[in-house]
Amino acid sequence: MKKLLGLSIIGLTLAGGCTPKVQIEAPDKPIEINLNVKIDQEVRIRLDKEVEDLIQGNPDLF
């Protein structure tokens, strides 16, 4: 019985020494994030026939 208890204590002591160490440190350089973004926009304008004729009749209006 004493032998089993002694082996158990030795085993727990050795297992306790194997615990991992977690350490968090800030990086030396700043974090850089590169984003390649392409934005396309399409605008549609619907004109009434009368307004369209007015613009075509007076090209210097705008």
N, CA, C and O atoms as a Tinker XYZ file with bonds, in Angstrom:
   248  protein
     1  N      0.820000   -1.188000    0.000000    73     2
     2  CA     0.000000    0.000000    0.000000    64     1     3
     3  C      0.872000    1.262000    0.000000    63     2     4     5
     4  O      0.611000    2.215000   -0.735000    81     3
     5  N      1.909000    1.245000    0.840000    73     3     6
     6  CA     2.815000    2.394000    0.898000    64     5     7
     7  C      3.546000    2.583000   -0.420000    63     6     8     9
     8  O      3.827000    3.705000   -0.842000    81     7
     9  N      3.849000    1.456000   -1.063000    73     7    10
    10  CA     4.556000    1.517000   -2.340000    64     9    11
    11  C      3.662000    2.172000   -3.403000    63    10    12    13
    12  O      4.134000    2.978000   -4.205000    81    11
    13  N      2.367000    1.817000   -3.403000    73    11    14
    14  CA     1.412000    2.386000   -4.359000    64    13    15
    15  C      1.215000    3.877000   -4.109000    63    14    16    17
    16  O      1.128000    4.669000   -5.047000    81    15
    17  N      1.146000    4.251000   -2.827000    73    15    18
    18  CA     0.991000    5.662000   -2.471000    64    17    19
    19  C      2.225000    6.459000   -2.884000    63    18    20    21
    20  O      2.108000    7.574000   -3.392000    81    19
    21  N      3.399000    5.890000   -2.669000    73    19    22
    22  CA     4.642000    6.562000   -3.051000    64    21    23
    23  C      4.736000    6.748000   -4.555000    63    22    24    25
    24  O      5.150000    7.808000   -5.025000    81    23
    25  N      4.350000    5.715000   -5.321000    73    23    26
    26  CA     4.373000    5.835000   -6.790000    64    25    27
    27  C      3.357000    6.856000   -7.282000    63    26    28    29
    28  O      3.606000    7.575000   -8.249000    81    27
    29  N      2.218000    6.916000   -6.614000    73    27    30
    30  CA     1.196000    7.900000   -6.992000    64    29    31
    31  C      1.694000    9.318000   -6.773000    63    30    32    33
    32  O      1.490000   10.192000   -7.617000    81    31
    33  N      2.343000    9.545000   -5.649000    73    31    34
    34  CA     2.867000   10.888000   -5.360000    64    33    35
    35  C      3.947000   11.270000   -6.361000    63    34    36    37
    36  O      3.982000   12.405000   -6.837000    81    35
    37  N      4.826000   10.329000   -6.682000    73    35    38
    38  CA     5.880000   10.601000   -7.672000    64    37    39
    39  C      5.256000   10.883000   -9.039000    63    38    40    41
    40  O      5.691000   11.794000   -9.743000    81    39
    41  N      4.240000   10.106000   -9.414000    73    39    42
    42  CA     3.578000   10.310000  -10.707000    64    41    43
    43  C      2.890000   11.661000  -10.796000    63    42    44    45
    44  O      2.975000   12.329000  -11.826000    81    43
    45  N      2.207000   12.077000   -9.730000    73    43    46
    46  CA     1.547000   13.392000   -9.723000    64    45    47
    47  C      2.556000   14.526000   -9.764000    63    46    48    49
    48  O      2.315000   15.552000  -10.399000    81    47
    49  N      3.672000   14.348000   -9.097000    73    47    50
    50  CA     4.715000   15.377000   -9.113000    64    49    51
    51  C      5.301000   15.535000  -10.514000    63    50    52    53
    52  O      5.509000   16.656000  -10.978000    81    51
    53  N      5.565000   14.423000  -11.182000    73    51    54
    54  CA     6.108000   14.497000  -12.549000    64    53    55
    55  C      5.086000   15.057000  -13.525000    63    54    56    57
    56  O      5.441000   15.825000  -14.419000    81    55
    57  N      3.814000   14.680000  -13.364000    73    55    58
    58  CA     2.770000   15.191000  -14.253000    64    57    59
    59  C      2.563000   16.686000  -14.052000    63    58    60    61
    60  O      2.265000   17.397000  -15.011000    81    59
    61  N      2.714000   17.172000  -12.831000    73    59    62
    62  CA     2.564000   18.607000  -12.558000    64    61    63
    63  C      3.662000   19.431000  -13.193000    63    62    64    65
    64  O      3.455000   20.606000  -13.496000    81    63
    65  N      4.816000   18.843000  -13.400000    73    63    66
    66  CA     5.926000   19.556000  -14.031000    64    65    67
    67  C      5.794000   19.668000  -15.530000    63    66    68    69
    68  O      6.558000   20.401000  -16.159000    81    67
    69  N      4.846000   18.962000  -16.124000    73    67    70
    70  CA     4.669000   18.952000  -17.577000    64    69    71
    71  C      3.573000   19.906000  -18.051000    63    70    72    73
    72  O      3.165000   19.839000  -19.211000    81    71
    73  N      3.095000   20.778000  -17.191000    73    71    74
    74  CA     2.032000   21.691000  -17.602000    64    73    75
    75  C      2.603000   22.732000  -18.553000    63    74    76    77
    76  O      3.691000   23.257000  -18.314000    81    75
    77  N      1.878000   23.038000  -19.638000    73    75    78
    78  CA     2.384000   24.016000  -20.610000    64    77    79
    79  C      2.273000   25.444000  -20.071000    63    78    80    81
    80  O      1.427000   25.743000  -19.228000    81    79
    81  N      3.134000   26.302000  -20.571000    73    79    82
    82  CA     3.131000   27.709000  -20.182000    64    81    83
    83  C      2.600000   28.527000  -21.357000    63    82    84    85
    84  O      3.123000   28.443000  -22.468000    81    83
    85  N      1.563000   29.316000  -21.105000    73    83    86
    86  CA     0.978000   30.160000  -22.144000    64    85    87
    87  C      1.391000   31.593000  -21.869000    63    86    88    89
    88  O      1.193000   32.114000  -20.771000    81    87
    89  N      1.968000   32.220000  -22.879000    73    87    90
    90  CA     2.452000   33.587000  -22.713000    64    89    91
    91  C      1.969000   34.417000  -23.896000    63    90    92    93
    92  O      2.114000   34.004000  -25.046000    81    91
    93  N      1.398000   35.582000  -23.616000    73    91    94
    94  CA     0.889000   36.470000  -24.668000    64    93    95
    95  C      1.753000   37.722000  -24.694000    63    94    96    97
    96  O      1.951000   38.379000  -23.672000    81    95
    97  N      2.268000   38.042000  -25.889000    73    95    98
    98  CA     3.103000   39.226000  -26.048000    64    97    99
    99  C      2.620000   40.027000  -27.248000    63    98   100   101
   100  O      2.112000   39.464000  -28.217000    81    99
   101  N      2.780000   41.339000  -27.176000    73    99   102
   102  CA     2.437000   42.197000  -28.306000    64   101   103
   103  C      3.504000   42.048000  -29.383000    63   102   104   105
   104  O      4.680000   41.890000  -29.057000    81   103
   105  N      3.120000   42.093000  -30.668000    73   103   106
   106  CA     4.115000   41.965000  -31.737000    64   105   107
   107  C      5.015000   43.197000  -31.808000    63   106   108   109
   108  O      4.634000   44.293000  -31.395000    81   107
   109  N      6.221000   42.989000  -32.342000    73   107   110
   110  CA     7.175000   44.090000  -32.484000    64   109   111
   111  C      6.751000   45.066000  -33.576000    63   110   112   113
   112  O      6.939000   46.276000  -33.445000    81   111
   113  N      6.179000   44.534000  -34.653000    73   111   114
   114  CA     5.759000   45.364000  -35.775000    64   113   115
   115  C      4.236000   45.482000  -35.777000    63   114   116   117
   116  O      3.556000   44.576000  -35.295000    81   115
   117  N      3.682000   46.577000  -36.308000    73   115   118
   118  CA     2.227000   46.703000  -36.368000    64   117   119
   119  C      1.627000   45.685000  -37.348000    63   118   120   121
   120  O      2.280000   45.258000  -38.300000    81   119
   121  N      0.403000   45.319000  -37.097000    73   119   122
   122  CA    -0.296000   44.382000  -37.973000    64   121   123
   123  C     -0.738000   45.133000  -39.228000    63   122   124   125
   124  O     -1.339000   46.203000  -39.136000    81   123
   125  N     -0.441000   44.575000  -40.390000    73   123   126
   126  CA    -0.770000   45.207000  -41.663000    64   125   127
   127  C     -1.817000   44.361000  -42.376000    63   126   128   129
   128  O     -1.639000   43.157000  -42.557000    81   127
   129  N     -2.909000   45.005000  -42.776000    73   127   130
   130  CA    -3.980000   44.311000  -43.480000    64   129   131
   131  C     -4.134000   44.953000  -44.851000    63   130   132   133
   132  O     -4.425000   46.145000  -44.954000    81   131
   133  N     -3.941000   44.170000  -45.897000    73   131   134
   134  CA    -4.093000   44.662000  -47.266000    64   133   135
   135  C     -5.425000   44.183000  -47.810000    63   134   136   137
   136  O     -5.710000   42.985000  -47.820000    81   135
   137  N     -6.234000   45.119000  -48.258000    73   135   138
   138  CA    -7.526000   44.781000  -48.841000    64   137   139
   139  C     -7.552000   45.268000  -50.287000    63   138   140   141
   140  O     -7.350000   46.452000  -50.558000    81   139
   141  N     -7.797000   44.361000  -51.192000    73   139   142
   142  CA    -7.970000   44.729000  -52.586000    64   141   143
   143  C     -9.469000   44.729000  -52.866000    63   142   144   145
   144  O    -10.096000   43.676000  -52.977000    81   143
   145  N    -10.023000   45.919000  -52.977000    73   143   146
   146  CA   -11.469000   46.066000  -53.125000    64   145   147
   147  C    -11.747000   46.806000  -54.419000    63   146   148   149
   148  O    -11.141000   47.840000  -54.699000    81   147
   149  N    -12.652000   46.278000  -55.189000    73   147   150
   150  CA   -13.073000   46.937000  -56.420000    64   149   151
   151  C    -14.561000   47.251000  -56.280000    63   150   152   153
   152  O    -15.379000   46.363000  -56.038000    81   151
   153  N    -14.893000   48.528000  -56.437000    73   151   154
   154  CA   -16.282000   48.963000  -56.302000    64   153   155
   155  C    -16.736000   49.505000  -57.650000    63   154   156   157
   156  O    -16.160000   50.451000  -58.186000    81   155
   157  N    -17.764000   48.893000  -58.176000    73   155   158
   158  CA   -18.376000   49.369000  -59.419000    64   157   159
   159  C    -19.766000   49.895000  -59.095000    63   158   160   161
   160  O    -20.500000   49.310000  -58.299000    81   159
   161  N    -20.105000   50.993000  -59.719000    73   159   162
   162  CA   -21.415000   51.575000  -59.490000    64   161   163
   163  C    -22.035000   51.912000  -60.835000    63   162   164   165
   164  O    -21.379000   52.459000  -61.722000    81   163
   165  N    -23.279000   51.584000  -60.965000    73   163   166
   166  CA   -24.002000   51.874000  -62.196000    64   165   167
   167  C    -25.211000   52.734000  -61.842000    63   166   168   169
   168  O    -26.004000   52.391000  -60.965000    81   167
   169  N    -25.332000   53.859000  -62.544000    73   167   170
   170  CA   -26.434000   54.778000  -62.292000    64   169   171
   171  C    -27.315000   54.810000  -63.539000    63   170   172   173
   172  O    -26.835000   55.047000  -64.648000    81   171
   173  N    -28.594000   54.569000  -63.342000    73   171   174
   174  CA   -29.541000   54.609000  -64.455000    64   173   175
   175  C    -30.505000   55.763000  -64.221000    63   174   176   177
   176  O    -31.061000   55.937000  -63.137000    81   175
   177  N    -30.681000   56.547000  -65.286000    73   175   178
   178  CA   -31.599000   57.685000  -65.220000    64   177   179
   179  C    -32.646000   57.487000  -66.307000    63   178   180   181
   180  O    -32.315000   57.296000  -67.478000    81   179
   181  N    -33.899000   57.535000  -65.910000    73   179   182
   182  CA   -34.992000   57.392000  -66.859000    64   181   183
   183  C    -35.640000   58.771000  -67.044000    63   182   184   185
   184  O    -36.101000   59.385000  -66.082000    81   183
   185  N    -35.667000   59.239000  -68.275000    73   183   186
   186  CA   -36.241000   60.548000  -68.578000    64   185   187
   187  C    -37.556000   60.382000  -69.331000    63   186   188   189
   188  O    -37.730000   59.457000  -70.125000    81   187
   189  N    -38.453000   61.282000  -69.065000    73   187   190
   190  CA   -39.689000   61.309000  -69.848000    64   189   191
   191  C    -39.358000   61.711000  -71.275000    63   190   192   193
   192  O    -38.347000   62.366000  -71.527000    81   191
   193  N    -40.197000   61.325000  -72.185000    73   191   194
   194  CA   -39.971000   61.601000  -73.612000    64   193   195
   195  C    -39.898000   63.105000  -73.876000    63   194   196   197
   196  O    -39.089000   63.547000  -74.693000    81   195
   197  N    -40.725000   63.889000  -73.202000    73   195   198
   198  CA   -40.715000   65.344000  -73.423000    64   197   199
   199  C    -39.395000   65.965000  -72.964000    63   198   200   201
   200  O    -38.838000   66.829000  -73.641000    81   199
   201  N    -38.909000   65.526000  -71.827000    73   199   202
   202  CA   -37.651000   66.067000  -71.314000    64   201   203
   203  C    -36.498000   65.635000  -72.213000    63   202   204   205
   204  O    -35.585000   66.415000  -72.481000    81   203
   205  N    -36.546000   64.400000  -72.673000    73   203   206
   206  CA   -35.497000   63.913000  -73.564000    64   205   207
   207  C    -35.480000   64.721000  -74.864000    63   206   208   209
   208  O    -34.407000   65.076000  -75.352000    81   207
   209  N    -36.646000   65.013000  -75.426000    73   207   210
   210  CA   -36.724000   65.841000  -76.642000    64   209   211
   211  C    -36.217000   67.258000  -76.380000    63   210   212   213
   212  O    -35.557000   67.852000  -77.232000    81   211
   213  N    -36.528000   67.799000  -75.195000    73   211   214
   214  CA   -36.084000   69.150000  -74.843000    64   213   215
   215  C    -34.555000   69.213000  -74.769000    63   214   216   217
   216  O    -33.939000   70.167000  -75.244000    81   215
   217  N    -33.955000   68.186000  -74.167000    73   215   218
   218  CA   -32.491000   68.166000  -74.062000    64   217   219
   219  C    -31.851000   67.999000  -75.441000    63   218   220   221
   220  O    -30.843000   68.643000  -75.735000    81   219
   221  N    -32.426000   67.143000  -76.289000    73   219   222
   222  CA   -31.876000   66.974000  -77.621000    64   221   223
   223  C    -32.058000   68.231000  -78.466000    63   222   224   225
   224  O    -31.227000   68.521000  -79.327000    81   223
   225  N    -33.132000   68.980000  -78.231000    73   223   226
   226  CA   -33.380000   70.232000  -78.977000    64   225   227
   227  C    -32.481000   71.357000  -78.523000    63   226   228   229
   228  O    -32.192000   72.261000  -79.307000    81   227
   229  N    -32.024000   71.332000  -77.271000    73   227   230
   230  CA   -31.152000   72.369000  -76.733000    64   229   231
   231  C    -29.895000   71.722000  -76.145000    63   230   232   233
   232  O    -29.802000   71.568000  -74.927000    81   231
   233  N    -28.932000   71.342000  -76.981000    73   231   234
   234  CA   -27.746000   70.641000  -76.477000    64   233   235
   235  C    -26.871000   71.503000  -75.569000    63   234   236   237
   236  O    -26.085000   70.954000  -74.797000    81   235
   237  N    -26.978000   72.841000  -75.631000    73   235   238
   238  CA   -26.160000   73.716000  -74.796000    64   237   239
   239  C    -26.847000   74.046000  -73.471000    63   238   240   241
   240  O    -26.371000   74.892000  -72.713000    81   239
   241  N    -27.959000   73.379000  -73.197000    73   239   242
   242  CA   -28.714000   73.645000  -71.972000    64   241   243
   243  C    -27.906000   73.280000  -70.720000    63   242   244   245
   244  O    -27.960000   73.980000  -69.710000    81   243
   245  N    -27.165000   72.186000  -70.802000    73   243   246
   246  CA   -26.344000   71.778000  -69.660000    64   245   247
   247  C    -24.906000   71.955000  -70.004000    63   246   248
   248  O    -24.035000   71.670000  -69.182000    81   247
